[in-house]
Amino acid sequence: GWSGITWPAQYGGKGASAIQAAIFAEEQAHFDVATGAFAISIGMVGPTLIAHGTPEQQQRWLPSILDGSAEWTQLFSEPDAGSDLASLRTQAVPDGDEYVINGQKIWSTWANHSQWGILLARTDPDAPKHRGISYFVLDMATPGIEIRPITEMTGGNHFNEVFFDDVRIPASLRVGEEGDGWRLAKVTLSNERVSLSAAG
């Protein structure tokens, strides 16, 4: 439970306070423990699934988030939708019990190493831009996904471009209601700010 100190105990966490998490992080820092690879999964994805995932989704993904056996990436930003994220253009078109995804994401941290991603895509192009977005979990091994690493000036890489070409995913991978993705994204981004504030 130490990897999810503030997570409720029923989801595998300690059910502890933010102050207790800060104390643990301070002590952990003395041992130079590298936790950055799990910042997205533990700090952003987990809290969103706890708040808005179905019991089946929680049972499927939360254990592997806490034990570190699955790495996650965030598929939110786009080349023309950075600071104005709600103007994103990646489409998720319903087709029976599936969605067909087409579009592009950028600055996706560790996408080239991740097994799973959280994806924002537009499911209703005619709705106001904040209301036509849905939130998905995406298996990064799904056919039609192309990942292009972005090489930094240091020669390293942790950012990536991700392209979707007729990527088909089951409707069961949608988190929350269709069109409610912006509200869920705000939950994820709020938790991102908290997790980044603890990075020091």
Secondary structure as GFF3:
##gff-version 3
##sequence-region A 1 200
A	DSSP	three_ten_helix	2	4	.	.	.	ID=ss1
A	DSSP	three_ten_helix	9	11	.	.	.	ID=ss2
A	DSSP	alpha_helix	18	29	.	.	.	ID=ss3
A	DSSP	three_ten_helix	36	38	.	.	.	ID=ss4
A	DSSP	alpha_helix	39	40	.	.	.	ID=ss5
A	DSSP	pi_helix	41	45	.	.	.	ID=ss6
A	DSSP	alpha_helix	46	52	.	.	.	ID=ss7
A	DSSP	alpha_helix	55	66	.	.	.	ID=ss8
A	DSSP	beta_strand	72	75	.	.	.	ID=ss9
A	DSSP	three_ten_helix	85	87	.	.	.	ID=ss10
A	DSSP	beta_strand	91	95	.	.	.	ID=ss11
A	DSSP	beta_strand	98	105	.	.	.	ID=ss12
A	DSSP	beta_strand	116	122	.	.	.	ID=ss13
A	DSSP	beta_strand	133	139	.	.	.	ID=ss14
A	DSSP	beta_strand	145	150	.	.	.	ID=ss15
A	DSSP	beta_strand	159	170	.	.	.	ID=ss16
A	DSSP	three_ten_helix	171	173	.	.	.	ID=ss17
A	DSSP	beta_strand	174	175	.	.	.	ID=ss18
A	DSSP	alpha_helix	181	197	.	.	.	ID=ss19
###
